[in-house]
Amino acid sequence: MPVERFSADHPLWDSYLTHLDRVDMARWVVDMDGCAKPDIICLGAIVEDSVAGHITLRVQDMRVPVPGRDDAQTTIPGADGLPLRETFINTFAVDVEYRRQGHGRALQTAAIALTKALGCYQIRSWTPFETPVNYATMIALGYAVHPALTTTEHGRTLGGVYFIQTV
Ligand SMILES: CC(C)(COP(=O)(O)OP(=O)(O)OC[C@H]1O[C@@H](n2cnc3c(N)ncnc32)[C@H](O)[C@@H]1OP(=O)(O)O)[C@@H](O)C(=O)NCCC(=O)NCCS
């Protein structure tokens, strides 16, 4: 089940963009020029020379929020004293007709391997409560489940779950 890293110079990049449009997630991944947004890592699942699924991630320092100061967060030192880093899942989807064929699992497995290769401590995502299939997938993959509230960029507070796996 081939999963490859994608960027604008990949021969199937147009197919990647078309898939992102089909699953309505392009706005989270690409800029106006059709290139991946800065710091977004793109992986894609290929079926018969076209893209049938994707996961995108970014690498970030793990930070502890400081109450009342949104802009001031402290990093968490790892065992070597350097700030702990993680990958955070930005988007994840498989085209409807290719679901339940193992592509989601293959994408997650590749993302976990990449997280480890990048020297990160963990992989994490946040998902709203209204996506039970994603919950089933993440739990099947062994992720820990941390129920939590989050505030969207528009100031709405939503209930959902952080899925976390140390690598
Ligand atoms: C979540 C999603 C990416 C899973 O992709 P997928 O290719 O169907 O997943 P897989 O076939 O690899 O399934 C892996 C495991 O997850 C679980 N799972 C997946 N879909 C499931 C479903 N509909 N019901 C129950 N369990 C399910 C199963 O345990 C499955 O293993 P199995 O098939 O051996 O039983 C896909 O359903 C999807 O695109 N959903 C809509 C977008 C979305 O919710 N994205 C995440 C939030 S942004």
Ligand as a Chemical Component Dictionary entry (heavy atoms), coordinates in Angstrom:
data_LIG
# 
_chem_comp.id                   LIG 
_chem_comp.type                 NON-POLYMER 
_chem_comp.pdbx_formal_charge   0 
_chem_comp.three_letter_code    LIG 
# 
loop_
_chem_comp_atom.comp_id 
_chem_comp_atom.atom_id 
_chem_comp_atom.alt_atom_id 
_chem_comp_atom.type_symbol 
_chem_comp_atom.charge 
_chem_comp_atom.model_Cartn_x 
_chem_comp_atom.model_Cartn_y 
_chem_comp_atom.model_Cartn_z 
_chem_comp_atom.pdbx_ordinal 
LIG C1  C1  C 0 -10.872 8.330  9.078  1  
LIG C2  C2  C 0 -10.493 7.780  7.689  2  
LIG C3  C3  C 0 -9.285  8.572  7.146  3  
LIG C4  C4  C 0 -10.102 6.291  7.807  4  
LIG O1  O1  O 0 -9.594  5.843  6.544  5  
LIG P1  P1  P 0 -9.712  4.317  6.049  6  
LIG O2  O2  O 0 -8.796  4.149  4.903  7  
LIG O3  O3  O 0 -11.142 3.974  5.826  8  
LIG O4  O4  O 0 -9.180  3.525  7.317  9  
LIG P2  P2  P 0 -8.653  1.998  7.328  10 
LIG O5  O5  O 0 -9.338  1.197  6.269  11 
LIG O6  O6  O 0 -7.175  2.006  7.284  12 
LIG O7  O7  O 0 -9.171  1.515  8.753  13 
LIG C5  C5  C 0 -8.258  1.286  9.833  14 
LIG C6  C6  C 0 -9.075  0.793  11.019 15 
LIG O8  O8  O 0 -9.877  1.868  11.542 16 
LIG C7  C7  C 0 -11.151 1.359  11.969 17 
LIG N1  N1  N 0 -12.205 1.921  11.111 18 
LIG C8  C8  C 0 -12.056 2.632  9.975  19 
LIG N2  N2  N 0 -13.251 3.000  9.483  20 
LIG C9  C9  C 0 -14.181 2.496  10.324 21 
LIG C10 C10 C 0 -15.610 2.511  10.352 22 
LIG N3  N3  N 0 -16.326 3.137  9.390  23 
LIG N4  N4  N 0 -16.232 1.897  11.368 24 
LIG C11 C11 C 0 -15.540 1.258  12.329 25 
LIG N5  N5  N 0 -14.190 1.174  12.351 26 
LIG C12 C12 C 0 -13.514 1.790  11.364 27 
LIG C13 C13 C 0 -11.088 -0.162 11.792 28 
LIG O9  O9  O 0 -10.587 -0.736 12.999 29 
LIG C14 C14 C 0 -10.077 -0.286 10.674 30 
LIG O10 O10 O 0 -9.425  -1.528 10.657 31 
LIG P3  P3  P 0 -10.148 -2.798 9.937  32 
LIG O11 O11 O 0 -10.655 -2.325 8.609  33 
LIG O12 O12 O 0 -9.028  -3.794 9.828  34 
LIG O13 O13 O 0 -11.264 -3.220 10.842 35 
LIG C15 C15 C 0 -11.686 7.888  6.691  36 
LIG O14 O14 O 0 -12.812 7.261  7.265  37 
LIG C16 C16 C 0 -12.067 9.323  6.362  38 
LIG O15 O15 O 0 -11.501 9.920  5.451  39 
LIG N6  N6  N 0 -13.040 9.893  7.093  40 
LIG C17 C17 C 0 -13.516 11.258 6.821  41 
LIG C18 C18 C 0 -12.500 12.327 7.148  42 
LIG C19 C19 C 0 -12.131 12.353 8.614  43 
LIG O16 O16 O 0 -12.919 12.048 9.507  44 
LIG N7  N7  N 0 -10.868 12.745 8.856  45 
LIG C20 C20 C 0 -10.327 12.861 10.178 46 
LIG C21 C21 C 0 -10.710 14.102 10.893 47 
LIG S1  S1  S 0 -10.082 15.537 10.136 48 
# 
loop_
_chem_comp_bond.comp_id 
_chem_comp_bond.atom_id_1 
_chem_comp_bond.atom_id_2 
_chem_comp_bond.value_order 
_chem_comp_bond.pdbx_ordinal 
LIG C1  C2  SING 1  
LIG C2  C3  SING 2  
LIG C2  C4  SING 3  
LIG C2  C15 SING 4  
LIG C4  O1  SING 5  
LIG O1  P1  SING 6  
LIG P1  O2  DOUB 7  
LIG P1  O3  SING 8  
LIG P1  O4  SING 9  
LIG O4  P2  SING 10 
LIG P2  O5  DOUB 11 
LIG P2  O6  SING 12 
LIG P2  O7  SING 13 
LIG O7  C5  SING 14 
LIG C5  C6  SING 15 
LIG C6  O8  SING 16 
LIG C6  C14 SING 17 
LIG O8  C7  SING 18 
LIG C7  N1  SING 19 
LIG C7  C13 SING 20 
LIG N1  C8  SING 21 
LIG N1  C12 SING 22 
LIG C8  N2  DOUB 23 
LIG N2  C9  SING 24 
LIG C9  C10 SING 25 
LIG C9  C12 DOUB 26 
LIG C10 N3  SING 27 
LIG C10 N4  DOUB 28 
LIG N4  C11 SING 29 
LIG C11 N5  DOUB 30 
LIG N5  C12 SING 31 
LIG C13 O9  SING 32 
LIG C13 C14 SING 33 
LIG C14 O10 SING 34 
LIG O10 P3  SING 35 
LIG P3  O11 DOUB 36 
LIG P3  O12 SING 37 
LIG P3  O13 SING 38 
LIG C15 O14 SING 39 
LIG C15 C16 SING 40 
LIG C16 O15 DOUB 41 
LIG C16 N6  SING 42 
LIG N6  C17 SING 43 
LIG C17 C18 SING 44 
LIG C18 C19 SING 45 
LIG C19 O16 DOUB 46 
LIG C19 N7  SING 47 
LIG N7  C20 SING 48 
LIG C20 C21 SING 49 
LIG C21 S1  SING 50 
# 
